[in-house]
Amino acid sequence: MNTANTHFETLSIHAGGEDRNPKNALNHPIFMTSSFEFDSLEHADATFEFETDDYVYTRGNNPTLRLLEERMAILERGAASVAFASGMAAISSVLMSLLKPGDEIIAHRMLYGSTWNLIKNILPQYGVGCRLINLADISDLSDRVTERTKVVYFETPTNPNLDVIDIAAVCDIARAKGAKVVVDNTFATPFFQRPLELGADVVVHSATKYISGHGDVIGGIAVAKDGDYAGELKFGYMCEFGGVMSPFTGCLLLRGLKTLAIRMREHERNALAVARYLEQHPRVKRVYYPGLPSSPGYETAKAQMSGFGGMASFDIDGTLAQSKQVVNSMKLFKLAVSLGDCESLVQHPFAMTHRGYTEEEIAAAGLTPSMVRLSVGLEDQDEASLKSPGTRNSIQQRCGLYKSHGTPI
């Protein structure tokens, strides 16, 4: 398939795996096996010497996972990708492969809680320094990147306050200083944003989220601009650290990719409707959504993204207790961690995923105690239901902006 001139929707269904589908099955088979048989000892010897393209052991390679890796690399416009058991397995392996004692990593001040803990608390145990700064403002980034800085890491949009970081601008500065750029593209997906095309070296995903889209798997993906580096990451880190994805998970992620484009369009449409409603609500202090013109990152998002995604956060104009009341009052949004499911989900970052931050770190990162994060799902968000506060489907009820007795807060 000529991937250069083929639309994303077609690639997400058909890309990769040419001439390796036994029996011409329309859906690629799940190869649920730990090991693969050799024809002879000579065949085994050649395979172990990488003289053949055959398989040895699923921890190293598997036909189902290989198709997923090929398809993700094509969708992200990378040279190759590596499937992992989780998003954190992908992130930790990538960072361990790029950093050594004495090196430094610069990361954005706001990150997913587990990534923040890895960078701030775990990597320093191995002699890696870290600095958490505001990469949404790169005016002095060139002065901050030193000879020790080997990696610049960020999410965009960020979790949970939807900061938008200028990928190309950060990459230009990092490249001039010899540092690699790793971008977590989980929120945007390759349908809305492709960081490798903007200069990033590695893209990571929690495939658990939008790539799956159904909340039924845990998985991670790392896509590299350089194919040799991807091979080192796969056989030197994924294999040896053991963060291997199950072939069954790979099959479910291939299924998820087939509908990624249509799901992301609907997630975005619904999230924009919710964000616009919240922006007008008298008890909402601030809305965080890159698709709103009021967003500080709106112009950057328009320049580097083809859509704004399905995540939105907002600050209640009230206390921590009142924000918790809002979460507990929600009718449709399910209180749960994770995101990107068909179902709408809500969580309270201050009380849940980011509770490990100190008060000073929370203030520096721009996280407020009254912030509520929404993963807006695929439920109907038609205009009639949005405008009718008396119906169960109204956004007012969906977003919990009621007191317990049913009157607006």
C-alpha positions as CSV (number, residue, x, y, z in Angstrom):
1,M,0.0,0.0,0.0
2,N,1.2,3.5,-0.9
3,T,0.9,5.0,2.6
4,A,2.1,8.5,1.6
5,N,-1.1,9.5,-0.2
6,T,-3.6,7.3,1.7
7,H,-6.0,8.9,4.1
8,F,-5.7,8.1,7.8
9,E,-9.1,6.4,7.9
10,T,-7.9,3.9,5.3
11,L,-4.5,3.4,6.9
12,S,-6.0,2.7,10.3
13,I,-7.8,-0.3,8.8
14,H,-5.5,-1.6,6.2
15,A,-1.9,-0.5,6.8
16,G,0.9,-3.0,7.5
17,G,1.1,-6.8,7.4
18,E,1.2,-7.2,3.7
19,D,1.7,-10.8,2.6
20,R,1.8,-12.2,6.1
21,N,-1.8,-13.1,6.7
22,P,-2.3,-16.8,6.7
23,K,-5.5,-18.1,5.0
24,N,-6.4,-14.6,3.9
25,A,-8.5,-13.9,7.1
26,L,-10.2,-10.5,7.0
27,N,-9.3,-10.0,10.6
28,H,-5.6,-10.7,11.4
29,P,-5.4,-13.9,13.6
30,I,-4.4,-13.7,17.2
31,F,-1.2,-15.7,17.6
32,M,-1.7,-16.8,21.2
33,T,1.6,-18.7,21.6
34,S,4.7,-18.1,23.7
35,S,7.1,-19.9,21.3
36,F,7.5,-20.7,17.6
37,E,8.8,-23.9,16.0
38,F,11.8,-24.0,13.8
39,D,12.2,-26.2,10.7
40,S,15.7,-27.3,11.7
41,L,18.6,-26.3,13.9
42,E,20.0,-24.5,10.9
43,H,16.8,-22.5,10.7
44,A,17.0,-21.7,14.4
45,D,20.6,-20.6,14.0
46,A,19.8,-18.3,11.2
47,T,16.9,-16.8,13.1
48,F,18.9,-16.1,16.2
49,E,21.5,-14.4,14.0
50,F,18.7,-12.2,12.6
51,E,19.3,-13.6,9.1
52,T,15.6,-14.4,8.8
53,D,12.4,-12.5,9.6
54,D,10.9,-15.4,11.5
55,Y,9.8,-15.6,15.1
56,V,11.3,-17.1,18.2
57,Y,9.4,-16.0,21.3
58,T,6.5,-13.7,21.9
59,R,8.5,-11.5,24.3
60,G,10.7,-10.6,21.4
61,N,8.2,-10.6,18.5
62,N,4.8,-11.9,17.5
63,P,2.8,-11.6,14.2
64,T,-0.2,-10.0,15.9
65,L,1.9,-7.4,17.7
66,R,4.1,-6.9,14.7
67,L,1.1,-5.8,12.7
68,L,0.0,-3.4,15.4
69,E,3.6,-2.0,15.6
70,E,3.7,-1.5,11.8
71,R,0.3,0.2,11.7
72,M,1.1,2.6,14.5
73,A,4.4,3.5,12.9
74,I,2.6,4.3,9.7
75,L,-0.1,6.3,11.4
76,E,2.4,8.4,13.4
77,R,4.7,8.8,10.3
78,G,7.5,7.0,12.2
79,A,10.1,4.5,11.1
80,A,9.1,1.8,13.6
81,S,7.2,1.3,16.8
82,V,7.3,-1.0,19.8
83,A,4.3,-2.4,21.7
84,F,4.5,-2.5,25.5
85,A,2.4,-4.0,28.3
86,S,1.3,-0.5,29.4
87,G,1.8,3.2,28.7
88,M,4.1,3.4,31.7
89,A,6.2,0.5,30.4
90,A,6.6,2.4,27.2
91,I,7.5,5.6,28.9
92,S,9.9,4.1,31.4
93,S,11.7,2.0,28.8
94,V,12.1,5.0,26.4
95,L,13.6,7.2,29.2
96,M,15.9,4.4,30.5
97,S,17.1,3.9,26.9
98,L,18.0,7.6,26.4
99,L,19.4,8.5,29.9
100,K,22.4,7.4,31.9
101,P,23.8,8.5,35.3
102,G,24.9,12.1,35.1
103,D,22.4,13.1,32.4
104,E,19.4,15.4,32.9
105,I,15.8,15.4,31.7
106,I,13.7,18.5,31.4
107,A,10.0,17.9,31.5
108,H,6.9,20.0,31.6
109,R,5.7,21.0,35.0
110,M,2.4,19.2,34.6
111,L,2.4,15.5,33.8
112,Y,0.3,12.4,34.3
113,G,0.8,11.4,37.9
114,S,2.8,8.2,37.3
115,T,5.1,9.9,34.7
116,W,5.7,12.7,37.2
117,N,6.7,10.2,39.9
118,L,9.0,8.4,37.5
119,I,10.8,11.5,36.4
120,K,10.9,13.3,39.7
121,N,11.4,10.5,42.2
122,I,12.6,7.3,40.5
123,L,15.1,8.5,37.8
124,P,17.1,10.5,40.3
125,Q,17.8,7.2,42.2
126,Y,19.8,6.2,39.1
127,G,21.8,9.4,38.9
128,V,19.5,11.2,36.4
129,G,18.8,14.8,37.2
130,C,15.4,16.3,36.5
131,R,13.9,19.8,36.1
132,L,10.2,20.5,35.8
133,I,9.5,23.8,34.0
134,N,6.8,25.5,32.1
135,L,7.3,24.4,28.5
136,A,4.2,26.3,27.4
137,D,6.5,29.3,27.7
138,I,9.8,28.6,25.9
139,S,11.2,32.1,26.0
140,D,14.2,31.0,28.1
141,L,14.3,27.3,27.2
142,S,17.5,27.7,25.2
143,D,19.2,28.9,28.3
144,R,17.8,26.0,30.4
145,V,19.0,23.2,28.1
146,T,22.6,22.4,29.0
147,E,25.1,19.8,27.9
148,R,23.7,17.5,30.6
149,T,20.2,17.7,29.1
150,K,19.7,14.6,27.0
151,V,15.8,14.5,26.9
152,V,13.0,17.0,26.8
153,Y,9.8,15.3,27.7
154,F,6.2,16.6,27.6
155,E,2.6,15.8,26.9
156,T,0.5,18.0,24.7
157,P,-2.3,18.6,25.4
158,T,-1.3,17.9,29.0
159,N,-3.0,15.9,31.7
160,P,-5.1,17.3,33.3
161,N,-5.0,21.0,32.6
162,L,-4.8,20.8,28.8
163,D,-1.7,23.0,28.3
164,V,-0.6,23.1,24.7
165,I,3.1,23.0,24.0
166,D,4.6,24.2,20.7
167,I,6.2,21.0,19.5
168,A,8.2,22.4,16.6
169,A,9.6,25.2,18.7
170,V,10.7,23.0,21.5
171,C,12.2,20.5,19.0
172,D,14.2,23.3,17.3
173,I,15.8,24.3,20.6
174,A,16.4,20.8,21.9
175,R,18.0,19.7,18.6
176,A,20.4,22.6,18.6
177,K,21.6,21.5,22.0
178,G,21.8,17.8,21.1
179,A,18.8,16.7,23.2
180,K,16.1,14.2,22.2
181,V,12.4,15.2,22.4
182,V,9.9,12.6,23.6
183,V,6.2,13.6,23.3
184,D,3.2,11.8,24.9
185,N,0.5,12.0,22.2
186,T,-2.1,10.1,24.2
187,F,-4.7,12.9,24.4
188,A,-4.5,13.9,20.7
189,T,-3.8,10.5,19.0
190,P,-2.1,10.4,15.6
191,F,-5.5,11.3,14.1
192,F,-5.3,14.9,15.5
193,Q,-1.5,15.4,15.9
194,R,1.7,13.8,14.7
195,P,4.7,15.1,16.7
196,L,7.3,13.2,14.7
197,E,6.4,15.4,11.7
198,L,7.0,18.4,13.8
199,G,10.5,17.3,14.9
200,A,10.0,15.0,17.9
201,D,12.3,11.9,18.1
202,V,9.9,9.5,20.0
203,V,6.2,9.5,20.5
204,V,4.6,7.5,23.4
205,H,1.0,6.5,23.9
206,S,-1.0,4.9,26.6
207,A,-2.8,2.7,24.1
208,T,-5.2,1.9,27.0
209,K,-7.0,5.2,26.2
210,Y,-8.2,6.3,22.7
211,I,-6.2,3.8,20.7
212,S,-8.3,1.1,22.4
213,G,-11.3,3.2,22.9
214,H,-13.3,0.7,24.8
215,G,-11.7,0.6,28.3
216,D,-11.0,-3.1,28.1
217,V,-7.2,-3.4,27.7
218,I,-3.9,-2.0,29.2
219,G,-1.2,-1.3,26.6
220,G,1.5,1.1,25.5
221,I,3.2,2.1,22.2
222,A,6.4,4.0,21.5
223,V,7.0,5.2,17.9
224,A,10.4,6.3,16.8
225,K,11.7,8.5,14.0
226,D,14.8,6.3,13.8
227,G,14.4,2.6,13.0
228,D,17.7,1.6,14.5
229,Y,16.7,3.2,17.8
230,A,13.4,1.4,17.7
231,G,15.2,-1.9,17.3
232,E,17.4,-1.1,20.3
233,L,14.4,-0.1,22.3
234,K,12.6,-3.3,21.5
235,F,15.3,-5.9,21.9
236,G,17.5,-4.0,24.5
237,Y,14.8,-2.7,26.8
238,M,11.3,-4.1,26.1
239,C,12.5,-7.6,25.9
240,E,15.0,-7.4,28.8
241,F,12.7,-5.4,31.1
242,G,9.8,-7.7,30.1
243,G,7.1,-5.2,29.5
244,V,5.6,-7.3,26.6
245,M,2.1,-6.8,25.4
246,S,-0.2,-9.8,25.1
247,P,-1.2,-10.8,21.6
248,F,-4.8,-10.6,22.7
249,T,-4.3,-7.0,23.7
250,G,-2.7,-6.4,20.4
251,C,-5.7,-7.7,18.6
252,L,-8.1,-5.5,20.6
253,L,-5.9,-2.5,19.8
254,L,-6.0,-3.3,16.1
255,R,-9.8,-3.4,16.4
256,G,-9.7,0.0,18.2
257,L,-7.6,1.6,15.5
258,K,-10.2,0.7,12.8
259,T,-12.7,3.2,14.4
260,L,-10.2,5.7,15.8
261,A,-11.0,8.4,13.3
262,I,-14.7,8.3,13.6
263,R,-14.5,8.1,17.4
264,M,-12.1,11.0,17.7
265,R,-14.4,13.2,15.6
266,E,-17.3,12.4,17.9
267,H,-15.3,12.8,21.1
268,E,-14.2,16.2,19.9
269,R,-17.7,17.3,18.9
270,N,-19.1,16.3,22.3
271,A,-16.2,17.8,24.3
272,L,-16.5,21.1,22.5
273,A,-20.3,21.2,23.3
274,V,-19.6,20.5,27.0
275,A,-16.7,23.1,27.1
276,R,-18.9,25.8,25.6
277,Y,-21.6,25.1,28.1
278,L,-19.3,25.1,31.0
279,E,-17.6,28.4,29.9
280,Q,-21.0,30.1,30.2
281,H,-21.9,28.6,33.6
282,P,-21.9,31.2,36.4
283,R,-20.4,28.7,38.9
284,V,-17.5,27.6,36.7
285,K,-14.4,29.7,37.2
286,R,-12.3,28.5,34.3
287,V,-12.6,25.9,31.5
288,Y,-9.5,24.1,30.1
289,Y,-10.1,23.0,26.5
290,P,-7.7,23.8,23.6
291,G,-10.6,24.3,21.2
292,L,-11.9,27.3,23.0
293,P,-10.7,30.7,21.7
294,S,-10.2,31.7,25.3
295,S,-7.6,29.0,25.8
296,P,-4.0,30.2,26.1
297,G,-3.0,27.4,23.8
298,Y,-5.7,27.9,21.2
299,E,-3.5,29.4,18.4
300,T,-0.8,26.8,18.9
301,A,-3.3,24.0,19.0
302,K,-4.8,25.2,15.7
303,A,-1.4,25.3,14.1
304,Q,-0.2,21.8,15.1
305,M,-3.4,19.9,15.6
306,S,-6.2,19.0,13.2
307,G,-8.7,18.7,16.0
308,F,-8.8,19.4,19.7
309,G,-9.7,16.1,21.3
310,G,-12.2,14.8,23.8
311,M,-10.7,15.9,27.1
312,A,-11.8,19.0,29.1
313,S,-11.3,20.2,32.6
314,F,-12.9,23.0,34.6
315,D,-12.5,24.8,37.9
316,I,-15.5,25.2,40.1
317,D,-15.8,28.7,41.5
318,G,-15.9,27.4,45.0
319,T,-14.1,25.2,47.6
320,L,-12.5,21.8,47.4
321,A,-15.6,20.4,49.1
322,Q,-17.9,22.0,46.6
323,S,-15.9,20.6,43.7
324,K,-16.1,17.1,45.2
325,Q,-19.9,17.6,45.5
326,V,-20.1,18.4,41.8
327,V,-18.3,15.1,41.0
328,N,-20.5,13.1,43.3
329,S,-23.6,14.7,41.7
330,M,-22.9,13.8,38.1
331,K,-25.5,11.7,36.4
332,L,-23.9,10.4,33.3
333,F,-20.2,10.7,33.8
334,K,-18.7,7.7,35.6
335,L,-16.3,8.4,38.4
336,A,-13.2,6.5,37.3
337,V,-9.5,7.0,36.3
338,S,-8.4,6.6,32.7
339,L,-9.9,8.2,29.7
340,G,-10.8,7.7,26.0
341,D,-13.6,5.2,26.6
342,C,-16.9,5.3,24.9
343,E,-18.4,6.1,28.3
344,S,-18.0,9.6,29.7
345,L,-15.7,9.6,32.7
346,V,-14.9,12.1,35.4
347,Q,-12.2,12.3,38.0
348,H,-10.9,14.8,40.5
349,P,-7.1,15.2,39.9
350,F,-6.3,16.9,43.3
351,A,-8.0,14.0,45.2
352,M,-7.1,11.2,42.8
353,T,-4.3,10.9,40.2
354,H,-2.2,14.0,41.2
355,R,-2.5,13.7,45.0
356,G,1.2,13.0,45.2
357,Y,2.1,16.6,44.4
358,T,3.0,18.9,47.2
359,E,1.1,22.2,47.7
360,E,4.0,24.0,46.1
361,E,4.2,21.7,43.2
362,I,0.4,21.9,42.7
363,A,0.6,25.7,42.6
364,A,3.6,25.7,40.3
365,A,1.9,23.3,37.9
366,G,-1.3,25.3,37.7
367,L,-3.4,22.6,39.2
368,T,-6.2,23.8,41.5
369,P,-8.0,21.9,44.3
370,S,-11.4,22.6,42.6
371,M,-10.4,21.2,39.2
372,V,-12.6,18.5,37.6
373,R,-11.4,16.5,34.6
374,L,-13.8,15.1,32.0
375,S,-13.2,12.5,29.4
376,V,-16.2,13.2,27.2
377,G,-17.6,10.0,25.7
378,L,-19.7,9.1,22.7
379,E,-23.1,9.5,24.3
380,D,-25.6,11.7,22.4
381,Q,-25.0,15.4,22.8
382,D,-27.6,16.8,20.5
383,E,-28.5,20.4,20.7
384,A,-31.9,19.8,22.1
385,S,-30.6,17.9,25.1
386,L,-27.9,20.5,25.7
387,K,-30.4,23.3,25.9
388,S,-33.1,21.6,28.0
389,P,-32.2,21.7,31.7
390,G,-35.3,19.7,32.6
391,T,-34.2,16.6,30.8
392,R,-32.0,13.8,32.1
393,N,-29.7,14.3,29.1
394,S,-29.0,18.0,29.8
395,I,-25.3,18.9,30.3
396,Q,-26.3,20.6,33.5
397,Q,-27.2,17.2,35.0
398,R,-24.4,15.4,33.2
399,C,-21.8,17.7,34.7
400,G,-23.2,17.6,38.2
401,L,-23.8,21.3,38.5
402,Y,-26.6,20.7,41.0
403,K,-27.0,20.6,44.7
404,S,-28.2,17.3,46.2
405,H,-31.8,18.5,46.2
406,G,-31.7,19.3,42.5
407,T,-31.2,23.0,42.3
408,P,-28.2,24.5,40.5
409,I,-25.2,25.3,42.7
